Amino acid sequence: MAREVTHEERGPAVLDDEDKGDDGLIYVCRCGLSDSKPLCDGSHRATADEADGVVYKYADDDPDGERREIAGIDYEDE
Ligand code: FES
């Protein structure tokens, strides 16, 4: 399971105490689908049934958008 997402920011985010959840922890998005990056907003729930070894693309990087399988992630510009 993997997914292709588009990141448009060009620098880091600074986190502070206001980013902490009710439990005092900061939850950083690692799935790439959060609308509140770099913070987790629960969007990762959409990935729960992704199959191992498959790469997905969500329409508009929206966890509620159409999900399709893609051949792989294009690293051509690296
Ligand atoms: S890990 Fe990405 S939204 Fe939670």
Backbone and ligand atoms as CSV (ligand in chain L), in Angstrom:
chain,resi,resn,atom,element,x,y,z
A,1,MET,N,N,0.838,-1.178,0.000
A,1,MET,CA,C,0.000,0.000,0.000
A,1,MET,C,C,0.881,1.238,0.000
A,2,ALA,N,N,0.600,2.077,-0.919
A,2,ALA,CA,C,1.266,3.363,-1.055
A,2,ALA,C,C,0.313,4.240,-1.824
A,3,ARG,N,N,0.590,5.516,-1.820
A,3,ARG,CA,C,-0.266,6.411,-2.596
A,3,ARG,C,C,0.555,7.580,-3.079
A,4,GLU,N,N,0.150,8.101,-4.221
A,4,GLU,CA,C,0.791,9.276,-4.794
A,4,GLU,C,C,-0.001,10.505,-4.370
A,5,VAL,N,N,0.673,11.476,-3.790
A,5,VAL,CA,C,0.042,12.737,-3.410
A,5,VAL,C,C,0.911,13.886,-3.898
A,6,THR,N,N,0.304,15.036,-4.065
A,6,THR,CA,C,1.022,16.216,-4.509
A,6,THR,C,C,1.214,17.165,-3.328
A,7,HIS,N,N,2.444,17.526,-3.081
A,7,HIS,CA,C,2.756,18.498,-2.034
A,7,HIS,C,C,3.215,19.770,-2.724
A,8,GLU,N,N,2.641,20.894,-2.333
A,8,GLU,CA,C,2.978,22.158,-2.991
A,8,GLU,C,C,3.801,23.097,-2.118
A,9,GLU,N,N,3.894,22.820,-0.837
A,9,GLU,CA,C,4.695,23.675,0.040
A,9,GLU,C,C,6.173,23.501,-0.291
A,10,ARG,N,N,6.937,24.546,-0.043
A,10,ARG,CA,C,8.363,24.511,-0.362
A,10,ARG,C,C,9.260,24.657,0.857
A,11,GLY,N,N,8.674,24.588,2.016
A,11,GLY,CA,C,9.480,24.724,3.222
A,11,GLY,C,C,8.801,24.062,4.398
A,12,PRO,N,N,9.461,24.140,5.525
A,12,PRO,CA,C,8.948,23.453,6.711
A,12,PRO,C,C,7.803,24.209,7.378
A,13,ALA,N,N,7.074,23.508,8.185
A,13,ALA,CA,C,6.056,24.106,9.046
A,13,ALA,C,C,6.618,24.128,10.463
A,14,VAL,N,N,6.311,25.161,11.184
A,14,VAL,CA,C,6.731,25.251,12.577
A,14,VAL,C,C,5.540,24.865,13.448
A,15,LEU,N,N,5.738,23.908,14.292
A,15,LEU,CA,C,4.671,23.458,15.185
A,15,LEU,C,C,4.908,24.012,16.580
A,16,ASP,N,N,3.827,24.239,17.292
A,16,ASP,CA,C,3.961,24.726,18.662
A,16,ASP,C,C,2.879,24.099,19.537
A,17,ASP,N,N,2.771,24.608,20.733
A,17,ASP,CA,C,1.826,24.020,21.683
A,17,ASP,C,C,0.390,24.020,21.177
A,18,GLU,N,N,0.044,24.983,20.330
A,18,GLU,CA,C,-1.332,25.047,19.830
A,18,GLU,C,C,-1.657,23.899,18.881
A,19,ASP,N,N,-0.633,23.208,18.408
A,19,ASP,CA,C,-0.843,22.073,17.509
A,19,ASP,C,C,-1.072,20.771,18.266
A,20,LYS,N,N,-0.942,20.821,19.573
A,20,LYS,CA,C,-1.118,19.610,20.363
A,20,LYS,C,C,-2.593,19.242,20.454
A,21,GLY,N,N,-2.838,17.955,20.454
A,21,GLY,CA,C,-4.186,17.450,20.651
A,21,GLY,C,C,-4.564,17.497,22.114
A,22,ASP,N,N,-5.767,17.051,22.401
A,22,ASP,CA,C,-6.261,17.058,23.775
A,22,ASP,C,C,-5.381,16.234,24.715
A,23,ASP,N,N,-4.668,15.261,24.148
A,23,ASP,CA,C,-3.802,14.420,24.970
A,23,ASP,C,C,-2.391,14.988,25.103
A,24,GLY,N,N,-2.155,16.174,24.545
A,24,GLY,CA,C,-0.850,16.812,24.672
A,24,GLY,C,C,0.162,16.372,23.639
A,25,LEU,N,N,-0.254,15.536,22.701
A,25,LEU,CA,C,0.654,15.046,21.658
A,25,LEU,C,C,0.376,15.755,20.343
A,26,ILE,N,N,1.376,15.769,19.484
A,26,ILE,CA,C,1.233,16.321,18.141
A,26,ILE,C,C,1.205,15.140,17.166
A,27,TYR,N,N,0.166,15.071,16.354
A,27,TYR,CA,C,0.011,13.981,15.397
A,27,TYR,C,C,0.341,14.486,14.000
A,28,VAL,N,N,1.419,13.995,13.451
A,28,VAL,CA,C,1.898,14.422,12.146
A,28,VAL,C,C,1.375,13.458,11.084
A,29,CYS,N,N,0.807,14.007,10.015
A,29,CYS,CA,C,0.282,13.190,8.927
A,29,CYS,C,C,1.427,12.495,8.193
A,30,ARG,N,N,1.295,11.206,8.023
A,30,ARG,CA,C,2.252,10.447,7.229
A,30,ARG,C,C,1.596,9.818,6.017
A,31,CYS,N,N,0.266,9.906,5.931
A,31,CYS,CA,C,-0.407,9.301,4.780
A,31,CYS,C,C,-0.440,10.240,3.588
A,32,GLY,N,N,-0.297,11.538,3.834
A,32,GLY,CA,C,-0.286,12.519,2.755
A,32,GLY,C,C,-1.651,13.055,2.377
A,33,LEU,N,N,-2.709,12.601,2.993
A,33,LEU,CA,C,-4.060,12.985,2.590
A,33,LEU,C,C,-4.689,14.052,3.481
A,34,SER,N,N,-4.025,14.443,4.536
A,34,SER,CA,C,-4.608,15.424,5.450
A,34,SER,C,C,-4.811,16.771,4.771
A,35,ASP,N,N,-5.907,17.414,5.095
A,35,ASP,CA,C,-6.155,18.788,4.641
A,35,ASP,C,C,-5.507,19.783,5.587
A,36,SER,N,N,-4.937,19.300,6.651
A,36,SER,CA,C,-4.334,20.159,7.681
A,36,SER,C,C,-2.845,19.879,7.827
A,37,LYS,N,N,-2.201,19.468,6.741
A,37,LYS,CA,C,-0.768,19.143,6.817
A,37,LYS,C,C,0.012,20.280,7.461
A,38,PRO,N,N,0.945,19.967,8.298
A,38,PRO,CA,C,1.498,18.636,8.533
A,38,PRO,C,C,0.764,17.844,9.607
A,39,LEU,N,N,-0.358,18.353,10.060
A,39,LEU,CA,C,-1.070,17.661,11.127
A,39,LEU,C,C,-2.051,16.642,10.571
A,40,CYS,N,N,-2.189,15.565,11.273
A,40,CYS,CA,C,-3.170,14.534,10.939
A,40,CYS,C,C,-4.566,15.079,11.193
A,41,ASP,N,N,-5.486,14.830,10.255
A,41,ASP,CA,C,-6.881,15.229,10.456
A,41,ASP,C,C,-7.827,14.039,10.392
A,42,GLY,N,N,-7.258,12.854,10.424
A,42,GLY,CA,C,-8.079,11.642,10.381
A,42,GLY,C,C,-8.307,11.104,8.987
A,43,SER,N,N,-7.810,11.799,7.975
A,43,SER,CA,C,-8.017,11.358,6.593
A,43,SER,C,C,-7.399,9.991,6.316
A,44,HIS,N,N,-6.435,9.591,7.112
A,44,HIS,CA,C,-5.766,8.301,6.904
A,44,HIS,C,C,-6.739,7.123,6.995
A,45,ARG,N,N,-7.894,7.345,7.565
A,45,ARG,CA,C,-8.872,6.254,7.676
A,45,ARG,C,C,-9.249,5.713,6.301
A,46,ALA,N,N,-9.160,6.557,5.275
A,46,ALA,CA,C,-9.503,6.124,3.919
A,46,ALA,C,C,-8.525,5.080,3.394
A,47,THR,N,N,-7.352,4.990,4.013
A,47,THR,CA,C,-6.324,4.072,3.510
A,47,THR,C,C,-6.389,2.702,4.173
A,48,ALA,N,N,-7.285,2.527,5.125
A,48,ALA,CA,C,-7.307,1.318,5.947
A,48,ALA,C,C,-7.432,0.032,5.120
A,49,ASP,N,N,-8.122,0.108,3.996
A,49,ASP,CA,C,-8.317,-1.116,3.212
A,49,ASP,C,C,-7.438,-1.167,1.964
A,50,GLU,N,N,-6.425,-0.335,1.906
A,50,GLU,CA,C,-5.489,-0.410,0.780
A,50,GLU,C,C,-4.733,-1.739,0.850
A,51,ALA,N,N,-4.503,-2.317,-0.299
A,51,ALA,CA,C,-3.823,-3.611,-0.372
A,51,ALA,C,C,-2.313,-3.433,-0.415
A,52,ASP,N,N,-1.602,-4.339,0.209
A,52,ASP,CA,C,-0.144,-4.322,0.161
A,52,ASP,C,C,0.323,-4.442,-1.284
A,53,GLY,N,N,1.360,-3.718,-1.633
A,53,GLY,CA,C,1.968,-3.835,-2.958
A,53,GLY,C,C,1.240,-3.070,-4.048
A,54,VAL,N,N,0.206,-2.340,-3.707
A,54,VAL,CA,C,-0.559,-1.573,-4.688
A,54,VAL,C,C,-0.327,-0.090,-4.430
A,55,VAL,N,N,-0.193,0.687,-5.521
A,55,VAL,CA,C,-0.045,2.138,-5.397
A,55,VAL,C,C,-1.361,2.774,-5.835
A,56,TYR,N,N,-1.839,3.712,-5.036
A,56,TYR,CA,C,-3.131,4.345,-5.288
A,56,TYR,C,C,-2.975,5.837,-5.573
A,57,LYS,N,N,-3.970,6.371,-6.228
A,57,LYS,CA,C,-4.109,7.816,-6.408
A,57,LYS,C,C,-5.546,8.163,-6.051
A,58,TYR,N,N,-5.701,9.125,-5.130
A,58,TYR,CA,C,-7.026,9.625,-4.770
A,58,TYR,C,C,-7.272,10.898,-5.584
A,59,ALA,N,N,-8.432,11.010,-6.195
A,59,ALA,CA,C,-8.758,12.196,-6.994
A,59,ALA,C,C,-8.585,13.447,-6.144
A,60,ASP,N,N,-7.828,14.394,-6.655
A,60,ASP,CA,C,-7.558,15.667,-5.961
A,60,ASP,C,C,-6.921,15.461,-4.588
A,61,ASP,N,N,-6.281,14.339,-4.380
A,61,ASP,CA,C,-5.678,13.999,-3.076
A,61,ASP,C,C,-6.700,14.107,-1.957
A,62,ASP,N,N,-7.943,13.871,-2.303
A,62,ASP,CA,C,-9.056,13.940,-1.358
A,62,ASP,C,C,-9.385,12.518,-0.899
A,63,PRO,N,N,-9.326,12.259,0.411
A,63,PRO,CA,C,-9.608,10.904,0.885
A,63,PRO,C,C,-11.020,10.431,0.551
A,64,ASP,N,N,-11.927,11.377,0.266
A,64,ASP,CA,C,-13.284,11.008,-0.138
A,64,ASP,C,C,-13.421,10.954,-1.656
A,65,GLY,N,N,-12.351,11.292,-2.363
A,65,GLY,CA,C,-12.377,11.273,-3.819
A,65,GLY,C,C,-12.229,9.859,-4.362
A,66,GLU,N,N,-12.463,9.739,-5.647
A,66,GLU,CA,C,-12.331,8.430,-6.295
A,66,GLU,C,C,-10.907,7.904,-6.099
A,67,ARG,N,N,-10.798,6.668,-5.702
A,67,ARG,CA,C,-9.495,6.039,-5.515
A,67,ARG,C,C,-9.266,5.044,-6.646
A,68,ARG,N,N,-8.116,5.161,-7.277
A,68,ARG,CA,C,-7.806,4.215,-8.350
A,68,ARG,C,C,-6.389,3.698,-8.164
A,69,GLU,N,N,-6.155,2.540,-8.729
A,69,GLU,CA,C,-4.812,1.969,-8.695
A,69,GLU,C,C,-4.011,2.571,-9.832
A,70,ILE,N,N,-2.739,2.871,-9.562
A,70,ILE,CA,C,-1.860,3.376,-10.609
A,70,ILE,C,C,-0.660,2.449,-10.717
A,71,ALA,N,N,0.038,2.548,-11.840
A,71,ALA,CA,C,1.154,1.638,-12.087
A,71,ALA,C,C,2.283,1.839,-11.085
A,72,GLY,N,N,2.460,3.072,-10.644
A,72,GLY,CA,C,3.539,3.362,-9.705
A,72,GLY,C,C,3.703,4.856,-9.612
A,73,ILE,N,N,4.654,5.273,-8.820
A,73,ILE,CA,C,4.925,6.693,-8.649
A,73,ILE,C,C,6.001,7.092,-9.612
A,74,ASP,N,N,5.736,8.191,-10.335
A,74,ASP,CA,C,6.664,8.689,-11.358
A,74,ASP,C,C,7.743,9.543,-10.688
A,75,TYR,N,N,8.962,9.050,-10.655
A,75,TYR,CA,C,10.077,9.776,-10.051
A,75,TYR,C,C,10.914,10.481,-11.114
A,76,GLU,N,N,10.372,10.646,-12.312
A,76,GLU,CA,C,11.117,11.156,-13.452
A,76,GLU,C,C,11.772,12.513,-13.187
A,77,ASP,N,N,11.114,13.389,-12.419
A,77,ASP,CA,C,11.649,14.746,-12.195
A,77,ASP,C,C,12.715,14.799,-11.114
A,78,GLU,N,N,13.043,13.694,-10.493
A,78,GLU,CA,C,14.044,13.735,-9.425
A,78,GLU,C,C,15.438,13.735,-9.975
L,1,FES,S1,S,-1.844,10.216,8.938
L,1,FES,FE1,FE,-2.541,11.434,7.309
L,1,FES,S2,S,-4.413,12.195,8.028
L,1,FES,FE2,FE,-3.709,10.987,9.633
